[in-house]
Amino acid sequence: MPDRAGRLRDALLAADFTADGLLELLGASAYAALARSETVPALRATRADGPLATLVRLFLLQRPVPYERASAVLPLDEALADGWVVEDDDGGGGQVRATVDVRPYGGPEGQDWFIVSDLGCAVGGAAGASGRGEGVVLGVGGASTTLAGITVRTPVASALDLGTGSGIQALHAAQHATRVTATDLNPRALEFARLTLALSGAPEADLRTGSLFEPVASETYDLIVSNPPFVISPGARLTYRDGGMGGDDLCRSLVQQAGERLNEGGFAHFLANWQHVEGEDWQERLRSWVPRGCDAWIVQREVQDVTQYAELWLRDAGDHLLSDREEYAARYEAWLDEFEARKTRAVGFGWITLRKSGAEEPSVVIEEWPHPVEQPLGETVRAHFARQDYLRTRDDAALLADHFVLAPEVMQEQVGLPGAEDPEHVVLRQNRGMRRATKVDAVGAGFAGVCDGTLSAGRILDAIAQLMGEDPVLLRDRTPQAIRLLVEEGFLEPATRV
Ligand SMILES: C[S@@+](CC[C@H](N)C(=O)[O-])C[C@H]1O[C@@H](n2cnc3c(N)ncnc32)[C@H](O)[C@@H]1O
């Protein structure tokens, strides 16, 4: 089978069945329509004969194609024997159709990969496969690529992809981890992950069935990634999204248990949903999830009220297409009943990263950042934790003795009325990574502008004090907190790179 998967891969590549090839054949608007689950433009664009059009209709658009056309592109006997395609009985003979979706997916270094998922799910999500049952296995979604983007990609010995689904995270991990373990509660998912890895030319992973950390209960890893079934729903209907543990318990358990499964220095990345409960601070709720010995960085990217949230997931499952409107209303009610019972007013969505530091006073940063960011953020995430390590070793005196450089992507914006002589305030803005912006006073702006690593922070403050006619002792006293914040948020970097 491995050789046969290799031959199939070669055939797909020879026909230019790649992310770039697809864009070229379909054109930008039909390609973008696919991402919105609309297949009509792509069907029109693939009417003409040709190897690539044949593969797109077969593996992405779930259309039968004539046997001859398929055999001109694929090692068809092997593909039939291995079950990638079957003969189509309904087509009056002479046709084949795919049994799975195969979606070309470009890796971070331009690799040509393929994600294998259930029929109808590569571009349509679960709604494209509605009626297919609770064990449906989806292809790549926005959450999948977000998680892949925030993952720290330093070379490691071992990685765990918990809830692997189509295997996309395991595929990314295989590029920088010597050993990859992929688990899933759904045994069908493990079969899809195996096909994704084989067809993408990646090494095999250690595939294990089971819930949460059960299948790896005695092991530890350098990297853990999980895009879990985080949806807070009224009941377990779809394994890929409904954790079935009630509220946000599944995400909490994952995060809490990850501490014991991480090696020293290891990272764990999760996508998660969390409840905003009446009378409770959402940040405190999350803080209580962070396991001992771990630093954490938690970013809330979005908050939806319970009606928006219920509608999102009703649509995701295709429930909005139900012709029985009473049934739809009953399903909608069930979501609202569930939230009412749990005193949940809204649901937060975001990223949770843990880093096992063993620090006595772990750094736990929990913030709201709904603004656009520049993916991939893995290096930004790694640097965040490195800066926390640096800051915890520096008291104010040590900070003032250190040298800093302005991060390369930081620009200054002067904000004020048009024509005014002086700005009302100055904003430092990062044009990369988290794309943060922060308001600074005249001292902060002057300080940041001079930071090229030549002078110590204290010497720069002395010079600013002299220029502004301030008392240097007072300035040295009141500024370290602001410097700390600029370092924490990545505007300034210690001159010896962390
Ligand atoms: C949202 S999908 C993520 C798939 C894939 N990792 C990705 O990033 O696109 C969640 C996966 O978790 C699996 N899953 C559901 N409940 C689980 C559990 N209790 N333990 C482990 N995996 C579970 C589902 O079968 C599904 O494949």
The ligand as a Tripos MOL2 file, in Angstrom:
@<TRIPOS>MOLECULE
LIG
   27    29     1     0     0
SMALL
NO_CHARGES

@<TRIPOS>ATOM
      1 C1        -12.5010   19.5270   15.3720 C.3       1 LIG1
      2 S1        -11.9570   17.9490   14.9020 S.3       1 LIG1
      3 C2        -10.2420   18.3110   14.5710 C.3       1 LIG1
      4 C3         -9.6490   17.5220   13.4600 C.3       1 LIG1
      5 C4         -8.2300   17.9120   13.0720 C.3       1 LIG1
      6 N1         -7.2920   17.6740   14.1540 N.3       1 LIG1
      7 C5         -8.1350   19.3410   12.6110 C.2       1 LIG1
      8 O1         -7.3700   20.1160   13.2120 O.co2     1 LIG1
      9 O2         -8.8010   19.6990   11.6450 O.co2     1 LIG1
     10 C6        -11.9140   17.1210   16.4680 C.3       1 LIG1
     11 C7        -11.4790   15.6670   16.4250 C.3       1 LIG1
     12 O3        -11.4950   15.1530   17.7650 O.3       1 LIG1
     13 C8        -12.0450   13.8440   17.7780 C.3       1 LIG1
     14 N2        -12.6090   13.5870   19.1160 N.ar      1 LIG1
     15 C9        -13.8750   13.7890   19.5560 C.ar      1 LIG1
     16 N3        -13.9850   13.4720   20.8600 N.ar      1 LIG1
     17 C10       -12.7600   13.0560   21.2540 C.ar      1 LIG1
     18 C11       -12.2370   12.5800   22.4730 C.ar      1 LIG1
     19 N4        -12.9790   12.5040   23.5700 N.pl3     1 LIG1
     20 N5        -10.9300   12.2240   22.5060 N.ar      1 LIG1
     21 C12       -10.1480   12.3040   21.4030 C.ar      1 LIG1
     22 N6        -10.5910   12.7570   20.2170 N.ar      1 LIG1
     23 C13       -11.8800   13.1270   20.1420 C.ar      1 LIG1
     24 C14       -13.0740   13.8740   16.6630 C.3       1 LIG1
     25 O4        -13.3680   12.5710   16.2170 O.3       1 LIG1
     26 C15       -12.3910   14.7620   15.6250 C.3       1 LIG1
     27 O5        -11.6370   13.9950   14.7410 O.3       1 LIG1
@<TRIPOS>BOND
     1     1     2 1
     2     2     3 1
     3     2    10 1
     4     3     4 1
     5     4     5 1
     6     5     6 1
     7     5     7 1
     8     7     8 2
     9     7     9 1
    10    10    11 1
    11    11    12 1
    12    11    26 1
    13    12    13 1
    14    13    14 1
    15    13    24 1
    16    14    15 ar
    17    14    23 ar
    18    15    16 ar
    19    16    17 ar
    20    17    18 ar
    21    17    23 ar
    22    18    19 1
    23    18    20 ar
    24    20    21 ar
    25    21    22 ar
    26    22    23 ar
    27    24    25 1
    28    24    26 1
    29    26    27 1
@<TRIPOS>SUBSTRUCTURE
     1 LIG1         1 GROUP 0 **** ****
